[in-house]
């Protein structure tokens, strides 16, 4: 039962968001203008169109908390399928997202579907991105409209001319190239969402661990097995 409630907690707080092939961006010295640098960070990779595998997840929210294994299938076009299992392998819950269609199925309650724009205030269109290692980013038109500045050599901040919304990209390095360690998005209402990425894969640079923290909870994911195509 704890796993089932935790699965629903994931559905309510898991931020879906995802990530670009940011390990291949150029150094700051090559792109001094910050908005151009952000555009490059946010460019969708032309690589894998599907990511699948197994993860270990931990969820903490107002609704429920728990940790559990899950099978993942994420596709371009914002399709995400999470099959949450019990420790012995039986299915505890199935979460599916297609666009703004959100569906949760459990053995006890059956399937429940609804239209949604967010999970816990987080844009639903980010759902598959985090599992595909693509960055949550402003829309291209918003990137152009925001005022960007280098806070320091490893941090870029963007704000509108009015209001308290902001985006922050914090950079590390991998393979002698910039690597995004964190993305912070603070909405005008004051609610904030932060994606933190850790332990880039030694061969390809994708984040083997990540977590999303928002005002309504947090989700942590560690990849155990991952395939792309």
N, C-alpha and C positions, 0 to 999 in steps of 0.2 A: 504493500500500500504506500509505503514511504517513497518507493521508486516511482510509482504512478503519480503521486502528488508532485514529486520532484520534476517529473517529465512535464507536467502542466506548468510548473514554475519556469522551466526552460522556455516553454512556449510563450510565457508572458514576459520573460525578461531577457531571453537570449537575443542579443543584438546581432542581428545579422548585419552583417556588415562584411566585408571583405577586402581584398588587397591586390594592388597592382604589382607588376614585376619591378619593384622600386629598387632592387639591388643593381639595376643596370642604368640608373640615372648618372648623369655626369657630375663632376665635382662642382662645388659652389663657385670656384674661381672661373669656371668655363661658362656659367650662366649666372651673372650677377643680378639680373633683374628678377626679383622674387616671384612675380606672377608667372613668368615663363618657366621658372624652376618648378613651381607647383603644378602647372599644366603638364610638365614632363612626368612628375611623380604620379599624376592621376590618369595618365594615358593607359587605357585598357590594353593588356598584353594580347598579342596575337597568338599566344601559345596554347596551352591546354584549354579545351572547351568543357572538360568534365574532370572532376576530382572525386575519388571514392576511397574508402578505407575504413579503418576503425580508430576510435578515439576513446580517451578516458575523460569524462566530463564531471565538473562540479558546479552545482547551481546553488545560489543563495538569494532568496527573495522574500518579500512579505508573504507570498502565498505558501511557499514551501522551500525546503532545502534538502540537498542530497548529493550523492556522487554515484556514478554509474558508468558502465561501458556503453558505447553506441556505435552503430554502423552508419556511415555517412555517404550520401550521394548528392553532389552539388554540380549544377550545370549552368552554363551561360544562359542568360535570359531570366535569371532569378528563379531557379528551380532548386529546391532543397528538400531532401528526404532524410530524416533522422529516425532510425529504428533503435529505440532504447531498450536494452535487455537487462534481465536480472543476472546476478553473478553466475548462475548455472546455465545461462543461455536462453531462457524463455523470454519472449517479448513482453515488455512491460508497457510500452506505448509506442505509437507511430505518429510522428509529426511530419506533415507535408505542407510545403509552401509553393505556390505557383502564382507569380505576380502578386496580387493582393488577396488571393484565396488562401485561407489558413485552415488546416484540417488536423484534428487530433483524434486518435483512435486508441482506446484502451479496452482490455478484456472485460472490465466491469461495466463501463459506460457506453461502449460502442463508439461510433464515429460522430464527431461534432464538427461541423463546418461553418465558417462565417467569412464575411468580407472584412478586411482590416487594412489599415494604412500604417500601423506600427505595432510593435511589441513594447509595452511599457513606455511609450513615447518615442521609440526609436523607429526611423523610417523602415518600412517593411522591404523596400527595394534593396536594402543592404543584406538581406537574409543569406543569400548564397555566397556573397563576396568574401566574407571572412574565411570561409572554408576553401575558397579558391585562391587565397593569398593575393587578393586585390584590395586596394585601399578604399575605405569610405571617403568620399570626396564631395565637395560642392559640385553642382552642375556646371558645365562649361560656361554658361552665361553668368553664373554667380561668381565663378573664379575671376572673370573679367571685371565684374562690378565691385568686388571687394578691394580694399586697400591693403596690400601686402607689404610686410617689412621683415628684414632679417633682425631677430632679437639678438642673436649671436651666430657664430658659425654653424651651430647645430640646431637652430630653432627658427622656424618661420611662422609668423602670425598674420592672419587676415581678419579684417573687421569691415563692416559696412560703414558708410559715412555717418549714419545715425543708428542708435540702438546698441545693445550690449552683446549681440551675437558675435561669436568669434570661432575661428578655426586655428589650431596650432599643430604643426608637424614637427616632431622631435626626431633628429637624425642620429644614427650611429654609423658604423661602417662594416662592410663585409666585402672580402676580396678586393680591398683597397678602393671601394666605391661606397657612396652613401647608401644607407639602409635605414628605412623608417622604423624607429623603435616604438613610437606612440603617435596616435592621432587623437586630439581632443576637439570635441565639438560642443560648444556651449550655446544653447538656444536663447532667444531674447527673453524667454520666460524665466531664465536662470537655471533651468535644468541642464545638466551636463552629461556627456557620454564620452568615455575614454577607452580606446583600444590600445592595449599594450602587447607588443610582440617580443618574443625571446628566442634564443637558441636557433639561429639560422642554420638550415641544412648545409653541411659542409660542401656538398657537390653543387647544389642549385640555389641555395640561399633563401628558400621559403621558411617561414616561421614554424618550427616544430612545436612551439607552445605559444598560446596567446590567451588573453583574457579581456573581457569587456565589462566595464564597471559603469553603472548608471545610477541615477537617483532612486531607482526602484529595485536594484539588486546587482548581482554580478554572475558571470559565467566564465569558467576556466576550462580550457581544452588542451589536451596533450595528445598529439598524434602517436599512435602505435604502429599503424601501417597506412601507407598512402600511395595511391596510384593516380596517374593522369593519362588523359588521351584527348 
